[in-house]
Amino acid sequence: MTKRPAPHPAPSPNRSPEGAGGGERVVKSLTPAPSPDGAGGGEHGVTAPTPAASPPAVPPDGPDGRGHRMKAPALRLPAVIADRASLAFLASLAVVAVVAPLLNLAVPESSPLHLSSYAVGLIGKYLSYALLALAVDFIWGYCGILSLGHAAFFALGGYAMGMYLMRQIGARGVYGNPDLPDFMVFLNWEELPWFWYGFDQFWFAAVMVALVPGALAFVFGWLAFRSRVTGVYLSIITQALTYALMLAFFRNDMGFGGNNGFTDFKDLLGFDLQSDATRSALLAATAVALGASYWVCRAVLGSRTGRVLRAIRDAESRTRFLGYRVQDYKLWVFVLSAVLAGVAGALYVPQVGIINPSEFEPINSIEVVIWVAVGGRGTLYGAAAGAVLVNYAKTWFTGALPDVWLYALGAMFVGVTLFLPRGLAGLLPARSRDE
């Protein structure tokens, strides 16, 4: 009697084509179900209809084999208020934006609760740094792009605002020239360069604050990401970019003030920059800009685009093999991050009162990465808190320990690296963090 062979088991529709390994959790969530003919749902096979019970997390744009194109993310409020840490961060910003100006303007100077104008300017500067750190964490913590050149975008935004402030001086300058800034008169310039036209209008300067860093990031990112430059090589060329710009802006014939840069600002939109009310308004505007930028970043990360960005961070090659146009996602997020850095620079300049080529120094970009690492990479609010904490520590150490403040600051960095590998945000419960 002949035995009948046992039938082969039917293939499971949910079996991963990668086998038991499974890969990263985020990348698996983006993987469509494999087709019955073994094509795996890729770009070049014939994909069977996906069962209605388990649709792909990010649906394809069509069977044309050209890959998944990036769509504009939907900005949804629940993505922003999904965790308690975000709510606490936004609430803290609201308190600072309201309480700090009140303590400066409404409380008399004789009161111990009075906040000096110097402290108001210092807090505004810290918040500008926090916005810059948030921009870096947005691409490093969630897309894996370690940029060591974001100081360039920060400085370009600052220079755009500085050009507007210089044009507002007019005949009140040292040389009394209504058209040329003082440094141009000193260097015997006879007419205003063409790239200074329009900066006597605030709206034009505001557009340039976002357009110039964004355009530079677009050109740089298009060339780098299409060439698939990643990792340490990308970090090195971003550092080279900011160093090249620093050398260019040090030249007097560039028309940006040379090594002295721009200073001696008088007013902004007709308001005296030295008055307490203007300083308080700038602090409040910086807090609002930081909160709005945080909301935009969280909304992007809570969308389908955010899931793809995390997949690129965890396994870029696998994400590309799934058919996603990785270079488009990286370019888009890089440009957005550069625009946020430019806005931070524009808010920084009127509160500090000076902008010069030293802002382009590569060490500044490296410091921003340290701020993010101390606060907590991949949290946004941790990066902002790290920027405020490190800069406050720098201010305190320079006064309390003037001889050894660098060693004290370095010891703090080493301690956080050794004992808090996830930064200060790692101290929060996992439920409050953005995993």
Rosetta blueprint (number, residue, H / E / L):
1 M L
2 T L
3 K L
4 R L
5 P L
6 A L
7 P L
8 H L
9 P L
10 A L
11 P L
12 S L
13 P L
14 N L
15 R L
16 S L
17 P L
18 E L
19 G L
20 A L
21 G L
22 G L
23 G L
24 E L
25 R H
26 V H
27 V H
28 K H
29 S H
30 L H
31 T L
32 P L
33 A L
34 P L
35 S L
36 P L
37 D L
38 G L
39 A L
40 G L
41 G L
42 G L
43 E L
44 H L
45 G L
46 V L
47 T L
48 A L
49 P L
50 T L
51 P L
52 A L
53 A L
54 S L
55 P L
56 P L
57 A L
58 V L
59 P L
60 P L
61 D L
62 G L
63 P L
64 D L
65 G L
66 R L
67 G L
68 H E
69 R L
70 M L
71 K L
72 A L
73 P L
74 A L
75 L L
76 R L
77 L H
78 P H
79 A H
80 V H
81 I L
82 A L
83 D L
84 R H
85 A H
86 S H
87 L H
88 A H
89 F H
90 L H
91 A H
92 S H
93 L H
94 A H
95 V H
96 V H
97 A H
98 V H
99 V H
100 A H
101 P H
102 L H
103 L H
104 N H
105 L H
106 A L
107 V L
108 P L
109 E L
110 S L
111 S L
112 P L
113 L L
114 H L
115 L L
116 S L
117 S H
118 Y H
119 A H
120 V H
121 G H
122 L H
123 I H
124 G H
125 K H
126 Y H
127 L H
128 S H
129 Y H
130 A H
131 L H
132 L H
133 A H
134 L H
135 A H
136 V H
137 D H
138 F H
139 I H
140 W H
141 G H
142 Y H
143 C H
144 G L
145 I L
146 L L
147 S L
148 L L
149 G L
150 H H
151 A H
152 A H
153 F H
154 F H
155 A H
156 L H
157 G H
158 G H
159 Y H
160 A H
161 M H
162 G H
163 M H
164 Y H
165 L H
166 M H
167 R H
168 Q H
169 I H
170 G H
171 A H
172 R H
173 G L
174 V L
175 Y L
176 G L
177 N L
178 P L
179 D L
180 L L
181 P L
182 D H
183 F H
184 M H
185 V H
186 F H
187 L L
188 N L
189 W L
190 E L
191 E L
192 L L
193 P L
194 W H
195 F H
196 W H
197 Y L
198 G L
199 F L
200 D L
201 Q L
202 F H
203 W H
204 F H
205 A H
206 A H
207 V H
208 M H
209 V H
210 A H
211 L H
212 V H
213 P H
214 G H
215 A H
216 L H
217 A H
218 F H
219 V H
220 F H
221 G H
222 W H
223 L H
224 A H
225 F H
226 R H
227 S L
228 R L
229 V L
230 T L
231 G H
232 V H
233 Y H
234 L H
235 S H
236 I H
237 I H
238 T H
239 Q H
240 A H
241 L H
242 T H
243 Y H
244 A H
245 L H
246 M H
247 L H
248 A H
249 F H
250 F L
251 R L
252 N H
253 D H
254 M H
255 G L
256 F L
257 G L
258 G L
259 N L
260 N L
261 G L
262 F E
263 T E
264 D L
265 F L
266 K L
267 D E
268 L E
269 L L
270 G L
271 F E
272 D E
273 L L
274 Q L
275 S L
276 D H
277 A H
278 T H
279 R H
280 S H
281 A H
282 L H
283 L H
284 A H
285 A H
286 T H
287 A H
288 V H
289 A H
290 L H
291 G H
292 A H
293 S H
294 Y H
295 W H
296 V H
297 C H
298 R H
299 A H
300 V H
301 L H
302 G L
303 S L
304 R H
305 T H
306 G H
307 R H
308 V H
309 L H
310 R H
311 A H
312 I H
313 R H
314 D H
315 A L
316 E H
317 S H
318 R H
319 T H
320 R H
321 F H
322 L L
323 G L
324 Y E
325 R L
326 V H
327 Q H
328 D H
329 Y H
330 K H
331 L H
332 W H
333 V H
334 F H
335 V H
336 L H
337 S H
338 A H
339 V H
340 L H
341 A H
342 G H
343 V H
344 A H
345 G H
346 A H
347 L H
348 Y H
349 V H
350 P H
351 Q H
352 V H
353 G L
354 I E
355 I E
356 N L
357 P H
358 S H
359 E H
360 F H
361 E L
362 P H
363 I H
364 N H
365 S H
366 I H
367 E H
368 V H
369 V H
370 I H
371 W H
372 V H
373 A H
374 V H
375 G H
376 G L
377 R L
378 G L
379 T L
380 L L
381 Y H
382 G H
383 A H
384 A H
385 A H
386 G H
387 A H
388 V H
389 L H
390 V H
391 N H
392 Y H
393 A H
394 K H
395 T H
396 W H
397 F H
398 T H
399 G H
400 A H
401 L L
402 P L
403 D L
404 V L
405 W H
406 L H
407 Y H
408 A H
409 L H
410 G H
411 A H
412 M H
413 F H
414 V H
415 G H
416 V H
417 T H
418 L H
419 F H
420 L L
421 P L
422 R L
423 G L
424 L H
425 A H
426 G H
427 L H
428 L L
429 P L
430 A H
431 R H
432 S H
433 R L
434 D L
435 E L
